[in-house]
Amino acid sequence: MTDREPPRRRVPAPARPARNGRPAASRRPNPGPRRPRPAPVKAPAALRLGSPRPRLRMVSLGLTLVLIAFVVRLLQVQAVDASAYAAKAEQHRYVEHVLAAERGGITDRSGVALATSVDAYDITADPTMFRSADTADTAAAKNSTAPVVPRDAPEQAAALLAPILGMDADVVAKKLRTPRTRYVLLARRQTPQVWKQIKDLKSTLSEKADREKSASVIAGVFADPSSKRVYPNGDLAAGILGWVNADGKGGGGIEQQLNKDLAGKPGKIKYAQSGGRQVPTAGSNEQPAVPGSEIELTIDRDIQWAAQKAITDQVKKSGADRGYVMVQDTRTGEVLAMANAPGFDPNDLSQANSTAMGNAALQDAYEPGSTAKVMSMAAVLEENAATPDTHVTVPNRLHRGDRLFQDDIDHATWHLTLNGVLAKSSNIGTILAAGQLGKTQPQANQVLSSYLRKFGIGRPTGLGFPGETPGILAPADKWSTSQQYTIPFGQGFSINAMQAASVYSTIANGGVRVEPTLVRGTKGPDGRFTPAPRPEENRVVSAKTAKKVAQMLESVVDDEEGTGAKARIPGYRVAGKTGTANRVDPDTGRYKGYTSSFAGFAPADKPRVTVYCAIQNATKGSYFGGQICGPIYKQVMEFALKTLQVPPTGAAPARLPVSYQP
């Protein structure tokens, strides 16, 4: 038996390397009891460097978050809460205010003040300074470190300010709550005393607020320097002067007519402000205001006073609607007085009657009546149709056209001279005389119409006064049948008081009409006086005719048969004419009542002053012009002659014949 090889022992294979850090699975052993294996020995871990990418990601993320925060904040500032930050920044921005120009004064011919301006203040407020943080619509306002303004700050401020300003507290509070503005006007042109009261109150409340670390409820109230119009003489010449309205502009009269010259040129100032107060160290840019010019009128204050008193007293005594007196220098055309009654006080328009706030002497159009006969007589004399001695037979009634004419009284047939026709104020005699101006009535109408227009009827006086009426005078070829005969004695056309006075000044000035003037000149901010342009002059009738008419007008006053005896002035030769016309009621357009008037000049032989008076609708006592206006003429003329130091001439009157023996 061959030798057998001993049986071979199976030796376990070495363990496989671990995969993924885990020991490899061993082969399943032969069936049999499992023996416990020794725990594998772990190899020490190798040292490895960390990757930089995570750190870069973290840095990038951080920077991105920072940029996002900036963008969000930028959007908040410029979009979401833009108004809040704009409002906060606005407290430090530059503001611009208008500097009111001082309004020029108005004086009489001697430099006496008729209208002037005094210091005043416009009380203003900044509504944003009356809003509390919890009512503000912005985050910035709520986060402000400024003292907290009470929610009812406007009401508290209004309760304090209203009694001082003389206003209703609710009105003031409403203004203080005005949204989206930093400026509201509480009250215009308050006196320095009013602003001092407010300043003292602000100071007291400010000290209290500092102690209590709170906000003053009227810290947002300020004042802008302004001026207030004052009329030292009250209602004297108010119709001429007019008034200044709430906006500081002329509302009537000279104040309106010459507003541009009087107002001057406003200036402006721009400065930095904080919390409603100017920052002194930030500087300012100021354009000074240019004061207005001073206006010197032709009016004489003393003569104006005399005229105004006389007409006011007579209007009351006669129970009349109104009246006016004109006083004019016959040589220069300058208006020395222009009085209206009733009048008004421009210092207190709240008490004024709206119907009295104009200048009725220039704005009323009315039929003049017999004072217009002087133009018819001047035309007849200038056309050589008659002389003062021409005989005129005046019947009790005269039939012309479709009407039967009469004089103011029934009478037997009068045998008058042309001078007597004017002295006795005969309507019939005037119709007969004017009929001699042409071969036919239409021709006579054309001639008379041309003279009326030369005297200034139916056209502006030249004053350029606001609201002035040019009167009404139809073209001659449009005159109705009745107008052909009523116009010669002053009915059928209308005038204003200045036109009526100018007619008599034309006769007094030797037949030359000088355009009326109210302004003598202006004095600019530099103090230089600039005279007004010379008025226009036009010859209406010859000096010879004017002298004859003046002599005829003397008969009206001086002759015992004249109608103007109450206008006589001892020592002076007086020329004048009475007038009593049917009056058209402006409310109904129908005749109602009378226009009573008197016009004339003195001294008759060397004229210096013209006075015209008219009273509308006298209801008490007489309504005849010679009876109620004649005395006014005398009173005003005497005063004017003394004021101007006009002596009597001492010459004897002509005393032309009034009647003749047939």
Buried (B, 14 or more C-beta within 10 A) or exposed (E): EEEEEEEEEEEEEEEEEEEEEEEEEEEEEEEEEEEEEEEEEEEEEEEEEEEEEEEEEEEEEEEEEEEEEEEEEEEBBEEEBBBBBBBBEEBEEEBEBEBBBBBBBBBBBEEBBBBBBEEBBBBBBBBBBBBBBEBBEBEBBEEBEEBEBBEBBBBBBBBBBBEBBEBEBEEBBEBBBBEEEBBBEBBBBBEBEBBEBBEEBBEEBBEEBEEEEBBBBBBBBBBBBBBBBBBEBEBBBBBBBBBBBEEBBBBBBBBBBBBEBBBBBBBEBEBBBEEBEEBEEEEBEEEEBBBBBBBBBBBBBBBBBBBBBBBBBBBEEBEBBBBBBBBBBBBBBBBBBBBBBBBBBBBEBEEBEEEBBBBBBBBBBBBBBBBBBBBBBBBBBBBEBBEBEBEBEBBEEBEBBEEEBBBBEEBEEBBBBBBBBBBBBBBBBBBBBBBBBBEEBEEBBBBBBEBBBBBBBBEBBBBEBBBBBBBBBBEBEEBEEBBBBBBBBBBBBBBBBBBBBBBBBBBBBBBBBBBBBBBBBBBBBEEEEEEBEEBEEEBBBBEEBBBBBBBBBBBBBBBEBBBBBBBBBEEBBBBBBBBBBBBBEEEEEEEEBBBBBBBBBBBBBBBBBBBBBBBBBBEEEEBBBBBBBBBBBBBBBBBBBEBEEBEBBEEEBBEBBBBBEE
